[in-house]
Amino acid sequence: MIELLQVIGFGLLMFIPLTNPLTTVALLLGLSGDMTNDERNRQSNLTCIYVFIIMVISFYCGQVVMKTFGISIPGLRIAGGMIVAFIGFRMLFPQQPVHKTPEADAKKKEPSNNIAFVPLAMPSTAGPGTIAMIISMASTVQTGGYDVTPWVIYTASILVPLLLCLILWACMRSAGTIMRLIGKSGIEAASRIMGFLLVCMGTQFVINGILELIHLYPTI
């Protein structure tokens, strides 16, 4: 049980900066201005369901997709690390407010009755960086890269997305209160801290991919 709690804690620490609930809260507030409170809550519920499905499918089916398209593990690690680092740089040095991103602008031109899947679930929460990291972790698990009991890994693969979705749900349902308490400057500060963590994680991701590539092809 202690091992399971440790793995869950590690997973939460790893994925909270990637999913970045505060940015999703800001995006929700920017896109739901003409919604009632019930409609906003419904979009929050749907977003959490979509995020959970995306993360679980990525863990269990990502390898099939990789094999279908001939993507190697080092290639995934390097590409995923670059994506994660790019997301981190965008959070560290934002060019425009979250609610004025191209995704948000495009969504505002459409009827505002469904923003749960795009852009709240994807790419805001379960974006390419999150998916790439999940697939990479799943491949490492399948190759025995983690010295963890198998049942712990597969239990955590359900519990970690579930807990992340609960955190996201609580943040989104409290969107108005959070914005009033910490304000836009507080959300921006938290996003920049998470952005720095993502840059570090992405860089390490790329380093691991390069080292694995050298190990697989030592004559290159």
N, C-alpha and C positions, 0 to 999 in steps of 0.2 A: 504493500500500500504506500509506503514511503517513497519507493521508486516511482510509482505512478504519479504521486504528488509532485515529485521533482521534475518529471518529464512534462507534466501539465504546466508547471510554473515556467519551465524553460520555453515551452511553446508559446505561452502568453507573452513573455518578455520579447520573444522573437517577432511575433506577428502583430502585436499592438502598434508598433511604429509603422509597419507596412499598411495595416488596415486604417490606421489614423482616424479614430471615431470623431475627433473634434472637427476635422476637415469635412467629414460627411455631415456633421451637424450644421456647419456653416453653409454647406451646399443645400441642405434641406431647407434652411431658412430662406436662402436666396431664391429657391425655386417654388416655394409653396406659399407665396405671399397672398394669393387669391383663394387659398384652400381654407375650408373650415377646420376646426380642431380635430373633428372625427376623421376627415379625409386625410389630414396630416398623420394621424395615428395609424390609419390603415396603410399608408405608404411606408411608414416605419416598420410595421409588422411584415409587410411583403418584402421589404429590403432585407431584413434579417433572415427570412426564409430563403431568399435567393442566394445570399452570401453563404449560408450553411451548405446548400446544395452544391454551389460552385466549388467550395473548398473540399468537400468530401469526394466529389467526382474527380477533382484534380488529383487527389491522393491515390484513389483506387484505379482510375482509368488513364491517368497521365502517361504511364509507361506504354500503354497500347498505342496511344497517339504518337509517341516518340518513335516507336518501332515502325509504325506505318509510314512515317515521313523520313525515316532514316536519320533521326537526330541522336547524336551521341551525348553521353553524360557530361563530358568536359565542355562540349559545345553549349549544352543547356546551362551549365554553371556559369560559363563566361557571359553568355547572352543575358541570363537572368541577373547576374551581378551588375552588368552594364545598365539594365533597365532599373534595377533597384537604386543604383547610384544616381541615375538620371532623375528618378522621382525625388530622391533626397536633395539633389541640387535645386530642383524646382521649388521644393519646400523651403530650402535655405535662402534662396534668392528669388522670391516670387515676382513674376512680371506683372501680374494683375490679381485682383481679389478672387477668392475661390468662386464666388457667385457670378463672376464675369468671365469664366473660362469658356472656350469654344463649345464644350459639351453643354454647359449651362445655357449659353446663348442660343444654341440650336434647339435645346429642349423648350426654351421659352417661346419659340415660334410655333410649337406644336400644342395641341390641347394639353392642359395641365392635369389631366386625370390619371396619369400613370408615369411617375418618375422613379419607381422603385427599382426596376432592373437597370435601366440606363437613365441617368448616370450614377445613381446612388450605390447600387450593388456593384456594377461594373461600368466604368473603371475606377470609381472613387474608392470603394472599399476592397473588393476582391479583384484587383487589377492584374496586369501582366506580371508585375513583380511578385505579388503574392502567389499567383499560380505557378510561376517558375520556381519559386523557393519550395513550394509544396511538392512539386514533381521531383525536384532534386532530392529532397529529404526522403521521399518515398523510394526513390531508386537506391539511396544509400542504405535504407532499412532492408530492402530486398537483397542487397549484396552483402549484408552483415557488417555494414560500416559502423553501426552503433552497438555498443556492448550493453544492450538493454533487453530484458525479457520480451519475447515477441508479443505476448498478450498485453503487456503494458503499452507497447507502441500502438497496437491496433485499437486498444481502448482509448488511448489519448487522441488518436486520429479522429475520434468522434467527439470526445469531451472538449478538446481544445477549440474546435470550431463552434461548438455549442456555447461554451463560456464566452468566446469572443462575440458571438451574436447576442448573448444576453447583455454584455457590456455595451455593445452598439445600440441595442434596443433601449436600454436605460438612458443612454446619452441622447438618442433621438427623441424619446418621449419627454425628456427634460430639456429639449432644445431651447425653448424660450427662457427657461430659468438659467441655463448655463450661459447664454448670451448676456443676460442681464447681470450675472454675477462677475464674470471675467471680462466681458466686453470683447470687441473685435481685436483689440491689442493683445489680450490674453490668449485668444485662440491663435493669433499669428505667432506669438512667442512660443507656445507649446508646439505648434507645427514646425517651427525652425529647429527646436531641440530634437524632435522626432526626425526631421530631415537630416540632421548631422549624424544621428544613429544609423539612418538608412545608408548614407554615404559610406560610413565605416563598414557596415554589413555588406554592401555591394562590392566594395573593394576587396574584402576578404573572400567573397564569393568568387570573384575573378581570379584571385591568387590561387585558391583551391582548384579551380578549373585548369589553370595553367600548369600547376604542379602535377595534377592527374594526367594531363596531356603529355607532359614530359615523361611521366612514369610509364604510360602506355606506348609511347613512341620515343624511346631513349636515343635512337639514332638520328632524330631530326635535329 
